[in-house]
Each structure stands twice: as C-alpha cells, then as structure tokens.
Amino acid sequence: MSTITWNIPRETLFALKGSTEEVGVMLRMASAVKLYEMGKLSSGVAAHLAGVPRAVFLSRLADYGVDTFQLNEEELQRQTRLKEQDS
C-alpha cells in the first residue's frame, strides 16, 4: 500500500469539527465518492480507497448526492433493449 500525506490547515480541521483521524476518514470517503462519480474508480476500488466494505460504500453514496448506479446513455439503451427482449 502507498502512503500519501496531506498538509491540512488547522482552520480546516476546526471547520470540519474533527480530529486529524476523523478528517482523514472524511477525506478518504469524499475522495473515493468523487472518483467513483467521475467514473475513475469502480465501486469496489472506491470502497477499498475509502476503507469500507463495498455495501457500506454504496449505501453512503446518497449522503453525497451520488447515484448508486450510474448508467451512461449507451448503457441505458442497452439495458432497455435487454428488458424489451425479456418481455
């Protein structure tokens, strides 16, 4: 595992009302959610980055206003065609 160190201004810690450890957890989760939302990470890899099980990660997405399942236009059309074929 690699380590990345962030220098967090004291004002940020005060604004987030958390200890260094708590803010670290918040930043890991927020980073993982945003990278998932951008399509840079799968939900499994993002969950690993956040340090939580995938099911927990997926359930927490709503807290950040992110849809659990993201389909682009092509995937949506494919899913629609598959449903129509099943009918």
C-alpha positions in Angstrom: 0.0 0.0 0.0 1.2 3.5 -0.8 1.0 6.5 1.6 0.0 10.0 0.6 0.5 12.8 3.1 -1.7 15.9 3.1 -0.9 19.1 5.0 -4.3 20.2 6.3 -4.5 23.8 7.6 -5.6 24.0 11.3 -8.6 26.1 10.2 -9.8 23.2 8.0 -9.7 20.8 11.0 -11.7 23.3 13.1 -14.2 23.9 10.2 -14.7 20.2 9.8 -15.0 19.8 13.6 -12.9 16.6 13.7 -9.7 15.2 14.9 -6.9 14.6 12.5 -8.0 10.9 12.2 -11.7 11.8 11.7 -10.8 14.3 9.0 -8.6 11.7 7.3 -11.5 9.3 7.2 -13.8 12.1 5.8 -11.2 12.9 3.1 -10.8 9.3 2.1 -14.5 8.8 1.7 -15.1 12.1 -0.1 -12.2 11.3 -2.5 -13.5 7.8 -3.1 -17.0 9.1 -3.8 -15.9 11.8 -6.2 -13.6 9.5 -8.1 -16.4 6.9 -8.4 -18.8 9.6 -9.5 -16.3 10.7 -12.2 -16.0 7.1 -13.4 -12.4 6.9 -12.5 -12.9 4.1 -10.0 -15.2 1.2 -9.8 -17.4 0.9 -6.7 -15.2 -1.9 -5.3 -11.9 0.0 -5.8 -13.5 3.2 -4.4 -14.7 1.3 -1.3 -11.2 0.0 -0.8 -9.9 3.5 -1.0 -12.5 4.7 1.5 -11.6 1.8 3.8 -15.1 0.4 4.0 -16.9 -2.7 2.6 -18.5 -2.2 -0.9 -22.0 -2.4 0.5 -21.3 0.3 3.0 -19.7 2.5 0.3 -22.7 2.0 -2.0 -25.1 2.9 0.9 -23.2 6.0 1.7 -23.3 7.4 -1.8 -26.7 9.0 -1.2 -25.1 11.0 1.7 -23.0 12.7 -1.0 -25.8 13.1 -3.6 -24.4 10.5 -5.9 -26.5 7.8 -7.5 -25.6 4.3 -6.6 -25.9 3.0 -10.1 -24.7 5.2 -12.9 -25.6 4.5 -16.5 -24.5 6.5 -19.5 -26.8 6.9 -22.5 -25.4 3.8 -24.3 -25.7 1.6 -21.2 -29.2 2.8 -20.6 -30.3 2.0 -24.1 -28.6 -1.4 -23.8 -30.5 -2.2 -20.6 -33.8 -1.0 -22.1 -33.2 -3.3 -25.1 -32.5 -6.3 -22.8 -35.6 -5.6 -20.9 -37.7 -5.5 -24.1 -36.2 -8.8 -25.2 -37.2 -10.4 -21.9 -40.8 -9.3 -22.3 
